[in-house]
């Protein structure tokens, strides 16, 4: 190692999962059990997840290998198909929209509310056509979307609602946890950087028994009987029927073992994330930035609702100092934001952007003839935003370094 490299401070990663001895022991127990695919631990994880959400006996949880799979299963079970339109926000990861295309339906993208960075109900209503069949709201960064308005709109127009809750464990809306609201289905993510992780994985939650039954069948090849029931039965039970051309998206017991232990710590993880976010808010309050929206923003949720703090998204204010030139092909006036990220990386601070809006990606732009001017709030947010490091295992000295780097960058540029 060169002397210069040795003198560099440790890199602060953008995200890092918190895996402890309890998770390791649970996974080892699974490996020793002889049952490593979907089995007893996946079932326990589903049961524990319903209990975590309050234990409503009508609620069912279906474990899958990704939130993408969960969204796909939910929309398929609701009958979405060719000729239908599904409305979602442009300000999301492509998975939210691509599952609609899996089913041959069309995606209608709408703008966000700049106060919440979540989907704008007024934009949803303006986008309705006779082909509209469903809405997929995204709970962005861990803040609940305005579900009361969206559910009322859906009831008025006979639309289905599937919540993309990849960022939202645990998040509440009007005092109720996301996953227990009045939508047709809610889908959570347990990807490596989420608030709890199974490495890869997701959970579809619904009160609709027909939707749950269809999703259970379709997650494993369209087979009429659960593989766990067939392979653990004490009497001959080899017979099954394929009732539909299903998928292969079940969650393994190895992954569920992680989830069982992570779920037990979900509230502690959230509390730590919230404490870091509060430190950031206090440290950046006097800087030319827009702090992340909190519950109560624009009246979308109650002020005392839970924010999962999956992401801490900072936006440069219009009066922020000039920081540098743009990145070719970045899709807008991103120069100062890009320079901000580069200067933080130079200080060994990882960060990211959530998201490059869908209307800027070639597939979505070209398929639907989208323009940045169609989505002014998402476009402007994208051009000025970055996500700072925020994870439950983050040490206080790492938080201190992020704060110092952000303050030094902006104050130095203003000098």
C-alpha positions in Angstrom: 0.0 0.0 0.0 1.3 3.4 -0.9 2.0 6.0 1.8 -0.7 8.2 0.2 -3.3 5.4 0.2 -2.4 4.6 3.8 -3.1 8.2 4.8 -6.6 8.2 3.3 -9.5 8.0 5.8 -11.7 4.9 5.6 -14.4 5.1 3.0 -17.9 5.7 4.4 -20.2 3.5 2.4 -23.6 4.7 1.2 -25.3 1.6 2.7 -24.3 -1.4 4.7 -26.5 -4.2 6.1 -26.5 -4.9 9.8 -25.9 -8.6 10.2 -25.3 -9.9 13.7 -24.6 -13.2 15.4 -28.4 -14.0 15.7 -28.8 -13.9 11.9 -25.7 -16.0 11.4 -26.9 -18.6 14.0 -30.3 -18.7 12.3 -28.8 -19.3 8.9 -26.5 -22.0 10.3 -29.5 -23.7 11.9 -31.2 -23.7 8.5 -28.2 -25.2 6.8 -28.1 -28.0 9.4 -31.8 -28.6 9.3 -31.6 -30.2 5.8 -34.4 -27.9 4.5 -32.9 -24.9 2.7 -35.5 -24.0 0.0 -39.0 -22.7 0.8 -40.1 -24.5 4.0 -40.8 -24.0 7.7 -38.7 -20.8 8.1 -40.3 -19.1 5.1 -43.7 -19.9 6.6 -42.6 -18.6 10.0 -41.3 -15.4 8.4 -44.7 -14.9 6.8 -46.5 -15.4 10.1 -44.1 -13.2 12.0 -44.5 -10.5 9.4 -48.3 -10.4 9.8 -47.8 -10.3 13.6 -45.4 -7.3 13.1 -48.1 -5.5 11.2 -50.5 -6.0 14.0 -51.8 -9.5 13.6 -55.0 -8.8 11.7 -56.3 -12.4 11.1 -57.6 -11.3 7.6 -54.1 -10.3 6.6 -51.9 -12.8 4.6 -48.2 -12.5 3.8 -46.7 -14.3 0.8 -42.8 -14.5 0.8 -41.1 -14.0 -2.5 -37.6 -13.6 -3.9 -37.9 -9.9 -4.6 -40.3 -7.0 -4.3 -40.3 -7.0 -8.1 -41.8 -10.5 -8.0 -44.3 -9.4 -5.4 -45.6 -6.5 -7.5 -45.8 -8.8 -10.6 -47.8 -11.4 -8.7 -50.1 -8.8 -7.2 -51.0 -7.2 -10.5 -51.3 -10.6 -12.2 -53.7 -11.8 -9.6 -55.8 -8.6 -10.1 -56.2 -9.5 -13.7 -54.0 -6.7 -15.2 -53.3 -7.5 -18.8 -53.1 -6.2 -22.4 -55.3 -3.2 -23.1 -55.1 -2.0 -19.4 -53.2 1.0 -18.1 -51.5 1.2 -14.7 -50.6 4.6 -13.3 -47.4 5.1 -11.2 -44.8 7.8 -10.6 -41.9 8.5 -12.9 -39.8 9.1 -9.7 -39.1 5.4 -8.9 -36.9 2.5 -9.8 -37.8 0.8 -13.1 -39.1 -2.3 -11.3 -42.2 -0.5 -10.3 -43.2 0.0 -13.9 -41.6 -2.9 -15.6 -43.9 -5.5 -13.9 -46.8 -3.8 -15.8 -45.1 -4.5 -19.1 -44.5 -8.2 -18.1 -48.3 -8.5 -18.2 -48.7 -6.7 -21.5 -50.4 -3.7 -20.0 -49.3 -0.1 -20.5 -47.6 2.2 -17.9 -48.8 5.8 -17.4 -46.2 7.9 -15.6 -47.2 10.9 -13.6 -45.3 13.6 -11.6 -44.6 13.9 -7.9 -45.6 16.5 -5.3 -42.4 18.5 -4.7 -43.3 18.8 -1.0 -43.3 15.0 -0.4 -41.5 13.6 -3.4 -44.3 11.0 -3.6 -46.9 10.6 -6.3 -49.3 13.5 -6.8 -53.0 12.4 -6.5 -54.0 15.3 -8.7 -51.6 14.1 -11.4 -53.1 10.6 -11.1 -56.6 11.9 -11.6 -55.6 14.0 -14.6 -54.1 10.9 -16.2 -57.2 8.7 -16.0 -58.6 7.2 -19.1 -61.2 4.5 -19.8 -58.3 2.0 -19.9 -57.1 2.9 -16.3 -57.2 -0.2 -14.1 -54.8 0.3 -11.2 -52.5 2.7 -9.3 -49.1 1.8 -7.9 -48.1 4.5 -5.4 -44.5 4.5 -4.1 -43.7 5.3 -0.5 -40.6 7.3 -1.4 -37.5 7.1 0.9 -39.7 5.8 3.8 -42.3 8.5 3.8 -45.9 7.3 3.2 -47.6 8.4 0.0 -50.9 10.3 0.4 -52.9 7.1 0.7 -56.2 8.6 2.0 -56.5 10.7 -1.2 -55.3 7.9 -3.5 -57.6 5.3 -2.0 -60.6 7.7 -2.2 -59.7 8.4 -5.9 -59.4 4.7 -6.5 -62.9 4.0 -5.0 -64.4 6.8 -7.1 -63.1 5.4 -10.3 -63.1 1.6 -9.6 -59.3 1.3 -9.6 -57.1 -1.3 -7.9 -54.3 -0.1 -5.7 -51.0 -2.0 -5.2 -48.6 -0.1 -2.9 -44.8 -0.2 -3.7 -43.6 -0.3 -0.1 -40.0 -1.2 -0.9 -38.8 1.7 1.2 -41.5 1.6 3.9 -40.8 -0.8 6.7 -41.9 0.4 9.2 -43.9 3.4 7.9 -47.3 4.6 9.0 -50.0 6.7 7.3 -52.7 8.3 9.4 -51.6 6.2 12.4 -51.8 2.8 10.6 -48.8 0.9 9.4 -48.2 0.6 5.7 -49.3 -2.9 4.9 -52.6 -2.5 6.8 -54.2 0.3 4.7 -57.2 -0.2 2.4 -55.3 -1.1 -0.7 -55.6 -4.4 -2.6 -52.0 -5.4 -1.9 -48.8 -4.0 -0.5 -45.3 -5.2 -1.4 -42.1 -4.8 0.7 -38.5 -5.3 -0.3 -35.7 -7.0 1.7 -32.9 -6.1 -0.7 -29.4 -5.7 0.8 -29.7 -1.9 1.4 -33.3 -1.9 2.7 -34.4 -1.3 6.3 -34.3 -5.1 6.9 -32.7 -7.6 4.6 -32.8 -11.2 3.4 -30.1 -10.5 0.8 -32.7 -10.7 -1.9 -36.4 -11.0 -1.0 -39.8 -9.4 -0.6 -43.2 -9.9 0.9 -46.7 -9.4 -0.7 -49.3 -8.6 1.9 -53.1 -8.6 1.3 -56.5 -9.0 2.9 -58.0 -10.4 -0.4 -58.1 -14.2 0.0 -58.5 -14.7 -3.8 -55.5 -12.6 -4.5 -53.5 -14.4 -1.9 -54.4 -17.8 -3.2 -53.6 -16.8 -6.8 -50.2 -15.4 -5.7 -49.3 -18.5 -3.7 -50.0 -20.7 -6.8 -48.3 -18.4 -9.3 -45.1 -17.9 -7.2 -44.2 -21.6 -7.7 -44.9 -22.7 -11.3 -48.7 -22.6 -11.0 -48.7 -25.8 -9.0 -51.9 -26.4 -7.0 -50.2 -27.6 -3.8 -47.5 -26.0 -1.7 -44.1 -27.9 -2.2 -43.5 -27.7 1.6 -46.8 -29.5 2.2 -46.0 -32.2 -0.4 -42.5 -32.9 0.8 -43.1 -32.9 4.5 -46.3 -35.0 4.5 -46.2 -38.2 6.5 -48.4 -40.0 4.0 -48.0 -40.3 0.2 -48.8 -36.9 -1.2 -46.9 -36.8 -4.5 -49.8 -35.8 -6.7 -50.2 -32.2 -7.8 -51.7 -30.3 -10.7 -50.4 -27.3 -12.7 -53.3 -25.0 -12.9 -51.6 -22.0 -14.6 -48.3 -21.1 -16.3 -46.7 -19.8 -13.1 -43.4 -18.3 -12.1 -40.4 -19.3 -9.9 -40.2 -16.6 -7.3 -40.4 -18.3 -4.0 -38.2 -17.2 -1.0 -35.7 -19.8 0.3 -35.5 -20.8 4.0 -31.9 -19.6 4.0 -33.1 -16.1 3.1 -36.1 -16.3 5.5 -33.8 -17.2 8.3 -32.1 -13.8 7.9 -35.6 -12.2 7.7 -36.8 -13.8 11.0 -34.0 -12.2 13.0 -33.9 -8.9 11.1 -37.7 -8.4 11.6 -37.2 -8.7 15.4 -34.9 -5.7 15.2 -36.8 -3.6 12.6 -38.0 -1.0 15.1 -34.5 -0.6 16.6 -33.1 -0.3 13.2 -35.7 2.4 12.3 -35.0 4.3 15.5 -31.3 4.4 14.7 -31.9 5.6 11.2 -34.3 8.3 12.6 -31.6 9.4 15.0 -29.1 9.8 12.2 -31.6 11.7 10.1 -32.3 14.1 13.0 -28.6 14.7 13.3 -28.4 15.5 9.6 -31.4 17.8 9.8 -29.8 19.8 12.6 -26.4 20.0 11.0 -27.7 21.1 7.6 -30.5 23.5 8.7 -28.5 26.6 7.9 -27.1 25.4 4.6 -28.6 26.2 1.1 -30.4 22.9 0.9 -33.9 21.4 1.0 -34.1 18.9 3.8 -36.0 15.6 3.3 -39.8 15.9 3.8 -41.1 14.6 7.1 -44.5 13.2 8.0 -47.1 15.9 7.8 -45.6 17.4 4.6 -48.3 18.9 2.4 -50.9 17.2 4.7 -50.2 13.8 3.1 -49.6 12.1 6.4 -50.0 12.9 10.1 -47.0 14.7 11.8 -46.6 11.8 14.2 -46.6 9.1 11.6 -43.5 6.9 11.3 -40.9 7.5 8.6 -38.8 4.4 7.9 -35.8 6.5 6.8 -34.7 4.1 4.1 -33.1 7.1 2.4 -31.9 10.6 3.4 -32.4 12.7 0.3 -30.9 16.2 0.3 -31.7 18.7 -2.4 -29.6 21.7 -3.4 -31.6 24.9 -3.0 -31.9 27.3 -5.9 -29.5 29.7 -4.1 -26.9 27.0 -3.5 -23.4 28.0 -4.7 -22.1 26.9 -8.0 -20.2 23.7 -7.6 -19.2 22.5 -11.1 -20.0 21.3 -14.6 -22.5 18.6 -15.5 -22.0 15.0 -16.5 -22.6 14.3 -20.2 -25.9 12.5 -20.7 -27.2 13.0 -17.2 -30.5 14.2 -18.5 -30.8 17.8 -17.3 -29.1 20.6 -15.4 -27.3 18.3 -13.1 -23.9 20.0 -13.0 -23.9 21.3 -9.4 -25.4 18.1 -8.0 -22.9 15.9 -9.9 -20.0 18.1 -8.7 -21.4 17.8 -5.1 -21.3 14.0 -5.4 -17.8 14.0 -6.8 -16.5 16.3 -4.0 -18.1 14.0 -1.4 -16.4 11.0 -3.0 -13.1 12.9 -2.9 -13.7 13.1 0.8 -14.3 9.3 0.9 -18.1 9.6 1.4 -20.4 7.3 -0.6 -23.6 8.6 -1.9 -26.2 8.0 -4.6 -29.1 9.5 -6.5 -32.7 8.2 -6.1 -33.8 8.2 -8.8 -32.9 8.9 -12.4 -36.6 9.3 -13.3 -38.1 6.8 -15.7 -38.9 9.5 -18.2 -35.1 9.9 -18.8 -34.4 6.3 -19.5 -34.4 5.3 -23.2 -37.0 2.5 -23.0 -39.7 4.5 -21.2 -38.9 7.7 -23.0 -39.1 6.2 -26.4 -42.0 3.8 -25.8 -44.3 6.5 -24.5 -42.8 9.7 -26.1 -42.0 11.2 -22.8 -40.3 14.6 -22.3 -38.7 16.1 -19.2 -41.1 19.0 -19.4 -44.0 16.6 -18.8 -42.6 16.0 -15.2 -41.3 19.3 -14.0 -41.2 18.4 -10.3 -39.5 15.0 -10.7 -37.1 16.5 -13.2 -36.1 19.4 -10.9 -35.8 17.1 -7.9 -33.5 14.8 -9.8 -31.3 17.6 -11.0 -30.7 18.8 -7.4 -30.9 15.7 -5.2 -28.5 13.2 -3.7 -28.9 10.5 -1.1 -26.4 10.5 1.8 -25.2 7.5 3.8 -27.9 6.2 6.2 -27.8 2.7 7.7 -28.5 1.4 11.1 -24.9 0.1 11.6 -23.5 3.6 10.9 -21.2 4.7 13.6 -21.3 8.2 15.1 -17.9 9.1 13.8 -19.1 8.1 10.3 -22.1 10.4 10.7 -19.7 13.2 11.9 -17.6 12.7 8.7 -20.6 13.0 6.4 -21.8 16.1 8.2 -18.3 17.7 8.0 -18.0 16.8 4.3 -21.3 18.3 3.3 -20.8 21.5 5.3 -17.2 21.9 4.1 -18.3 21.4 0.5 -21.1 23.9 0.5 -19.5 26.5 2.7 -16.2 26.3 0.8 -18.0 26.8 -2.5 -19.9 29.8 -1.0 -16.7 31.5 0.3 
